[in-house]
């Protein structure tokens, strides 16, 4: 594949990855704040689906296209912006992996609460706090990766 096609795929997948993550986090966070169990059950389940349909494939495509771009462009693998991008991407992904597990568990708890017409358990809210805490460094990491990809500082 030629450089421009790979670059387009890389930019497109980074946009989908970042946009899906930000959009999902926004809707889940603010829906959870309503404490409306039925709404939470629907939104958390949709966030899990969005992660499987969009975040996972683009999360895999990003490093593949990124490494291929470095190869095609002949960039030095030891450049600080490349090493920084890799480190920040890994940080974001290490935050995201437990988030996926938390979301799946939170969706199950919300669905069970709706089915049993009971309030969400305390564990749901504990998971929500962890989910939020992990989302902040993941978001900041992706913002920094975008900066490094565009600016490529020496």
PEKALIN-V440594 format. One line per field, one symbol per residue. ss: DSSP state (2 for helix, 1 for strand, 0 for the rest). psi: psi as a letter, one per 30 degrees, with the letter a starting at -180 (. if undefined). burial: 1 if it has 9 or more other ideal C-beta (glycine too) atoms within 8 Angstrom, else 0. A space follows every 50 residues. Layout:
# PEKALIN-V440594
ss: ???
psi: ???
burial: ???
This chain:
# PEKALIN-V440594
ss: 00222222222222222222222222222222220022222222222222 22222222222222222222222000000222222222222222222222 22222222222222220000022222222222222222222222222222 2000
psi: kleeeeeeeeeeeeeeeeeeeeeeeeeeefeeffgjeeeeeeeeeeeeee eeeeeeeffeeeeeeeeeeeeefglkfgkeeeeeeeeeeeeeefeeefee eeeeeeeeeeeeeeeghllkleeeeeeeeeeeefeeeeeeeeeeeeeeee ehl.
burial: 00000110110011011101111110111011000010111011111101 10011111101110110111000000001011111101101110110111 01111110111111000001000110110111011011101101110110 0000
